[in-house]
Amino acid sequence: MTHPTAPPSLVYSDEDGRICDLSDLHAAGMSGGSYLRPALEDFIPLPEGSELFTLPGRLPIGCTPDSGEPLLLDQDPFTPNRPVQAVAAFMAPAHTVTYNSAYQTNDQDAPRLPLFAYAAVGWHDERFWAAGFRSDGDIRQDPDQFDQLQIERHTNKRLKQNRDNRLIQHLGKCCLTYGCPAARNYFLGRWEAPIPTSPHCNARCVGCISLQSSGCCPSTQDRITFSPTPAEIAEMAVAHLESAPRPIVSFGQGCEGEPLLEAETIEKAISLIRRQTGRGTVNLNSNSSLPEAVDRLAAAGLDSLRVSLNSAQEPFHQRYYRPKNFSFGDVKESIRNMKKRDKFVSLNYFILPGLTDSVEEYEALSTLIDETRPDFIQLRNLNMDPEWYLEVIKFSSDHSPISIRRWLKRLKKRFPWLGFGYFNPYLAG
């Protein structure tokens, strides 16, 4: 993997939104509210398909070249008395953040940041560098895999062919309006296809991407407004499983609530699917709140469960998910129910530098792995304003972070049988 030959320079935005670099300061990273200069190994070329964001109401922080001490940039160095803003990178899928953008919120009225991940970014050798690493070699959501004209042609054709299937029509909006990579891949007839089913949820996640209270940061997509029938689901899923390469169909998407609330429908749909084809992987992305429902779905033919998890520490889990009538113990019981039936379990583990790699969180996650024996950890970035998140879960640590790279090395050494990646794995055989 390519890394810079020298520390990248600080980048910032001027008041007109232009992104500039300042060679007098090195790019800094933020980890749990602390600032430091990332190692060269923490930087990779900004992946294709990534975006740069300016962070309103937030001043950039760099590091001095000699000592590496953090230094606040409070005005444009080239045009004094003109304001500046911090800059962050939102990395393309299959990449995991090692340090957040370093900034100081300087305005009490600074807007809450939208629901994205905010990686540290710098400039060196005529290119941008982001603090992160490629966590999955699968190309299923790489930007060079998508041709918009081809997507529109295939999508419109299938929508015309399936006018009476509400699920397929909903996925058309996900594809053409929101650019959902999973929906795009469904209409292109390949890999993992989404099956949203539930307009309702039994949690009130602070960082929910499909439903937010008025005045909060906006949702990134609209939630589905109906529950598809088992027949609608099977019509869509069977055709995909039968024809797509390395096919996966996944219940539980960003455009819905909690799919376990539609367990009866999903159970019937899985039975219909498996009566028609044994090919491919049937997966469920879930908060795993209803262990009895998970057990029924596993008995019906569910192959894999992806468990959404912001933290292995129960207080942090409860404060983020704000569950309605379920506990962290229920989540663990759902994992055990899948494993009792010899099914595959992934932890969809939200990464936030400073919390994820804290000593306390590492030990809590290790205990959870020992107790429940999941098969795989998906290294997904937490898409949320970092300061807001830490405030919500009431995080404080008495230890310095391990660093995300060292944290991952420790986990791999401690649990050599555990898989790591970013996407839901295709289960061959």
C-alpha positions in Angstrom: 0.0 0.0 0.0 1.3 3.5 -0.9 2.0 5.9 1.9 3.5 9.5 1.7 7.2 10.0 1.9 6.8 12.9 4.2 4.0 14.2 6.5 1.2 15.7 4.4 0.5 19.4 4.9 -2.6 20.9 6.6 -5.5 21.6 4.3 -8.2 24.1 5.1 -11.0 26.0 3.4 -11.1 29.7 2.9 -14.3 31.7 3.3 -15.2 31.1 -0.4 -15.0 27.3 0.0 -11.7 26.9 -1.8 -9.5 24.2 -0.3 -6.0 25.3 0.3 -2.9 23.7 1.8 -0.4 25.2 4.3 3.1 23.7 4.1 4.1 25.4 7.4 1.9 22.9 9.3 1.5 19.2 9.0 -1.9 17.5 8.8 -3.2 16.5 12.3 -5.6 13.8 13.3 -8.2 13.7 16.0 -8.9 10.7 18.2 -11.6 11.0 20.9 -11.1 14.7 21.1 -7.3 14.6 21.3 -5.0 15.9 18.6 -1.8 14.3 17.2 0.3 13.9 14.1 -0.6 10.6 12.4 2.2 8.3 11.3 3.0 8.1 7.6 1.6 4.6 7.6 -1.8 6.1 8.6 -2.1 8.0 5.3 -3.2 6.5 2.0 -4.0 8.4 -1.3 -7.5 9.7 -1.1 -9.5 6.8 -2.7 -11.4 7.4 -5.9 -15.0 8.2 -5.2 -14.2 10.0 -1.9 -15.4 13.5 -1.2 -14.0 16.5 0.7 -16.2 18.4 3.1 -15.7 21.8 4.7 -16.8 21.8 8.3 -18.7 25.0 9.1 -18.0 26.7 12.5 -14.9 24.6 13.0 -11.3 25.8 12.9 -8.6 23.6 11.5 -5.8 22.2 13.6 -2.4 21.3 12.3 0.9 20.1 13.8 4.1 22.0 14.0 6.8 20.3 11.9 9.5 20.3 14.6 7.7 19.1 17.7 4.4 17.8 16.3 2.5 19.9 18.8 -1.1 20.8 17.7 -1.6 24.4 16.6 -4.9 26.1 15.8 -5.3 28.0 12.5 -7.7 30.8 13.3 -7.4 32.9 10.1 -6.3 32.6 6.5 -2.5 32.9 6.6 -2.5 34.3 3.0 -5.2 36.8 3.6 -5.2 37.9 7.3 -8.4 38.5 9.1 -10.4 36.3 6.7 -12.0 33.2 8.3 -11.1 29.6 7.6 -12.8 26.3 8.1 -11.6 22.8 8.7 -11.7 20.1 6.0 -12.4 16.4 6.2 -12.5 13.5 3.8 -15.5 11.1 3.4 -13.8 8.0 2.1 -15.3 5.7 -0.5 -16.8 2.4 0.6 -14.3 -0.4 1.7 -12.1 2.1 3.5 -11.9 2.6 7.3 -10.9 5.8 9.1 -7.9 5.8 11.5 -8.1 9.4 12.5 -10.8 12.0 12.3 -10.2 15.5 10.9 -8.7 17.7 13.6 -10.7 20.8 14.4 -12.0 23.0 17.2 -15.6 24.1 17.2 -15.4 27.8 17.5 -19.0 28.8 17.3 -21.8 28.0 19.8 -24.2 28.1 16.8 -22.0 25.8 14.7 -24.4 23.4 12.9 -24.4 19.8 13.7 -22.4 17.8 11.1 -24.4 15.6 8.7 -24.4 11.9 9.0 -21.1 11.1 7.3 -17.6 10.0 8.6 -14.9 12.6 8.8 -11.4 11.4 8.1 -8.3 13.5 8.5 -6.9 14.7 5.2 -3.7 16.4 4.0 -1.7 17.4 0.9 1.6 16.0 -0.3 3.3 15.5 -3.6 0.4 17.0 -5.6 -2.3 14.8 -4.2 -4.6 14.5 -1.2 -4.0 11.8 1.5 -6.6 10.5 3.9 -6.0 8.9 7.3 -7.4 5.4 6.8 -6.8 2.0 5.1 -8.6 -0.3 2.6 -10.4 -2.8 4.8 -11.9 -4.9 2.1 -10.6 -5.9 -1.3 -14.1 -6.6 -2.7 -14.9 -4.2 -5.6 -18.7 -4.4 -5.3 -19.0 -0.7 -4.5 -15.9 0.7 -6.2 -16.9 3.8 -8.3 -15.2 2.4 -11.4 -17.8 -0.4 -11.3 -20.7 1.9 -12.1 -21.6 3.4 -15.4 -24.6 5.8 -15.0 -26.0 5.3 -18.5 -25.9 1.6 -18.0 -27.5 1.8 -14.6 -30.4 4.0 -15.9 -31.0 1.7 -18.9 -31.1 -1.5 -16.8 -33.1 0.1 -14.0 -35.8 1.6 -16.2 -36.1 -1.7 -18.1 -36.7 -3.7 -14.9 -39.1 -1.1 -13.5 -41.2 -1.4 -16.6 -41.1 -5.2 -16.4 -42.2 -5.2 -12.7 -44.8 -2.4 -12.5 -46.8 -4.3 -9.9 -44.0 -5.2 -7.6 -43.8 -2.3 -5.0 -40.5 -3.5 -3.6 -38.8 -3.3 -7.0 -40.3 0.1 -7.6 -39.0 1.3 -4.2 -35.5 0.1 -5.1 -35.7 2.0 -8.3 -36.0 5.2 -6.3 -33.1 4.1 -4.1 -31.0 3.5 -7.2 -31.9 6.6 -9.4 -32.6 9.2 -6.7 -30.2 8.3 -3.8 -27.5 6.4 -5.8 -27.6 3.5 -3.4 -24.7 1.2 -4.4 -26.6 -2.0 -3.4 -29.7 -1.0 -5.4 -27.5 -0.2 -8.3 -25.9 -3.6 -8.1 -29.3 -5.2 -8.0 -30.5 -3.5 -11.2 -27.1 -4.4 -12.8 -27.8 -8.1 -11.8 -24.8 -8.8 -9.6 -23.5 -9.4 -6.1 -25.4 -8.1 -3.1 -29.0 -6.9 -3.5 -31.0 -5.1 -0.8 -34.5 -6.1 0.5 -36.0 -3.3 2.6 -39.1 -4.6 4.4 -39.8 -2.6 7.6 -41.2 1.0 7.9 -41.0 0.7 11.7 -38.3 0.4 14.3 -37.9 -0.6 17.9 -34.9 1.7 18.4 -34.3 5.5 18.2 -30.7 5.5 17.0 -29.1 8.9 17.4 -27.4 8.5 14.0 -30.3 7.0 12.1 -29.9 7.7 8.4 -33.6 7.2 7.5 -35.5 9.0 10.2 -34.5 12.1 12.3 -36.5 14.4 14.5 -37.3 17.9 13.2 -34.4 20.3 13.7 -31.8 17.6 13.9 -29.3 16.8 11.2 -31.3 15.6 8.1 -31.7 12.0 7.1 -29.7 11.0 4.1 -32.6 9.0 2.6 -36.3 8.4 3.0 -37.6 5.4 4.9 -39.8 2.8 3.1 -43.5 3.5 3.8 -44.9 -0.1 3.3 -44.1 -3.7 4.0 -43.7 -5.8 0.9 -45.5 -9.1 0.8 -43.6 -12.5 0.9 -44.5 -12.9 -2.8 -43.1 -9.5 -3.8 -39.9 -10.3 -1.9 -39.5 -13.8 -3.4 -40.1 -12.6 -6.9 -37.3 -10.1 -6.6 -34.9 -12.3 -4.6 -35.1 -15.6 -6.4 -34.4 -14.0 -9.8 -31.3 -12.3 -8.3 -30.0 -15.4 -6.5 -30.5 -17.5 -9.6 -28.7 -15.3 -12.1 -26.2 -13.0 -10.3 -22.5 -13.8 -9.7 -21.7 -14.3 -6.0 -25.3 -13.5 -5.1 -26.4 -12.2 -1.7 -29.8 -10.8 -0.8 -30.0 -8.7 2.4 -32.9 -7.7 4.6 -32.3 -4.6 6.7 -31.2 -1.5 4.7 -30.6 2.1 5.4 -34.0 3.0 3.9 -35.9 1.1 6.5 -36.5 0.5 10.2 -35.8 -2.8 12.0 -36.5 -5.8 9.8 -37.1 -8.1 12.8 -40.4 -6.3 13.3 -41.4 -7.9 10.0 -40.1 -11.3 11.0 -43.3 -13.1 10.1 -43.2 -11.7 6.6 -39.5 -12.4 6.2 -39.9 -15.9 7.5 -42.5 -16.7 4.9 -40.4 -15.0 2.2 -37.3 -17.0 3.1 -39.3 -20.2 2.9 -40.6 -19.2 -0.5 -37.1 -18.3 -1.7 -35.6 -21.6 -0.5 -38.3 -23.7 -2.0 -37.3 -22.2 -5.4 -33.5 -22.0 -5.1 -30.7 -23.1 -2.8 -28.3 -20.7 -4.5 -26.6 -17.7 -2.9 -26.6 -16.2 0.6 -29.7 -14.9 2.4 -28.6 -12.3 4.9 -30.2 -10.1 7.6 -28.8 -6.7 8.7 -30.3 -6.1 12.1 -30.1 -4.5 15.6 -30.6 -8.1 16.7 -33.1 -7.1 19.3 -35.5 -10.1 19.1 -33.6 -13.4 19.6 -36.7 -15.6 19.2 -37.4 -14.0 15.8 -33.8 -14.5 14.8 -34.0 -18.2 15.7 -37.2 -18.6 13.6 -35.5 -17.0 10.6 -32.4 -19.2 11.0 -34.7 -22.2 11.0 -36.4 -21.0 7.9 -33.1 -20.7 6.0 -31.4 -17.4 6.9 -27.7 -17.9 6.2 -26.1 -15.0 7.9 -26.8 -12.2 10.4 -25.1 -8.8 10.5 -25.3 -7.3 14.0 -25.3 -3.5 14.2 -23.0 -2.5 17.0 -21.6 0.9 18.0 -19.9 -0.4 21.1 -19.5 -3.6 23.1 -20.0 -1.6 26.3 -23.7 -1.8 27.3 -24.1 1.8 28.5 -22.7 3.2 25.2 -24.9 0.8 23.2 -28.0 1.8 25.1 -27.4 5.5 24.8 -26.8 5.3 21.0 -29.6 2.9 20.1 -32.1 4.2 22.7 -33.9 0.8 22.4 -37.6 0.2 22.9 -38.1 -2.9 25.0 -34.8 -4.7 24.3 -31.5 -5.0 25.9 -27.8 -5.6 25.1 -28.4 -9.1 26.5 -31.0 -9.7 23.7 -28.4 -8.7 21.1 -26.0 -11.3 22.5 -28.7 -13.9 22.7 -29.5 -13.4 19.0 -25.9 -14.1 18.1 -25.9 -17.2 20.2 -29.1 -18.4 18.5 -27.5 -18.1 15.1 -24.4 -19.9 16.2 -26.4 -22.7 17.8 -27.8 -23.4 14.3 -24.3 -23.2 12.8 -25.0 -19.9 10.9 -22.7 -17.1 10.0 -22.5 -13.9 12.2 -20.9 -10.6 11.4 -20.5 -7.6 13.7 -21.3 -4.4 11.9 -18.9 -2.5 14.1 -19.0 1.3 13.9 -15.4 2.6 14.0 -14.7 5.9 15.7 -11.0 6.7 16.5 -10.5 7.3 20.2 -13.5 5.2 21.4 -13.1 2.1 19.3 -9.4 1.8 20.1 -9.7 2.8 23.8 -8.5 0.2 26.2 -11.9 -0.2 27.8 -13.7 -0.8 24.4 -11.0 -3.2 23.3 -11.5 -5.3 26.4 -15.3 -5.2 26.1 -15.2 -6.2 22.5 -12.8 -9.1 23.3 -15.1 -10.3 26.0 -18.1 -10.2 23.6 -16.1 -12.2 21.0 -15.1 -14.8 23.6 -18.7 -15.1 24.8 -20.6 -15.2 21.5 -18.0 -16.4 18.9 -19.0 -14.3 15.8 -17.3 -15.2 12.6 -16.5 -11.7 11.1 -16.2 -8.0 11.9 -17.1 -5.4 9.4 -15.0 -2.3 10.0 -17.6 0.3 9.2 -17.1 4.0 9.9 -19.4 5.7 12.3 -21.4 8.2 10.2 -22.0 10.9 12.7 -20.7 14.2 14.1 -17.8 12.9 16.3 -18.3 15.5 19.1 -22.1 15.0 19.2 -21.6 11.2 19.4 -19.2 11.3 22.3 -21.5 13.7 24.1 -24.5 11.5 23.5 -22.9 8.3 24.8 -21.1 10.2 27.6 -17.7 8.9 26.7 -14.5 9.6 28.8 -11.4 7.5 29.0 -8.6 7.4 31.5 -6.3 5.8 28.9 -4.6 6.9 25.7 -6.1 5.2 22.6 -4.3 2.2 21.3 -4.6 3.6 17.7 -6.8 1.9 15.1 -4.0 0.1 13.3 -2.6 -1.4 16.6 -6.1 -2.2 17.8 -6.7 -4.2 14.6 -3.4 -6.0 14.9 -4.2 -7.0 18.5 -7.6 -8.4 17.6 -6.1 -10.4 14.7 -3.5 -11.9 17.0 -5.9 -12.6 19.9 -8.6 -14.1 17.6 -6.7 -15.7 14.6 -9.9 -17.4 13.4 -11.9 -14.2 13.1 -12.5 -12.6 9.7 -12.3 -8.9 9.0 -13.7 -6.8 6.1 -16.2 -4.2 5.2 -19.0 -5.9 3.3 -21.3 -8.8 4.0 -19.4 -11.9 2.8 -20.7 -14.2 0.1 -20.9 -17.7 1.7 -19.9 -20.2 -1.0 -21.4 -23.7 -0.9 
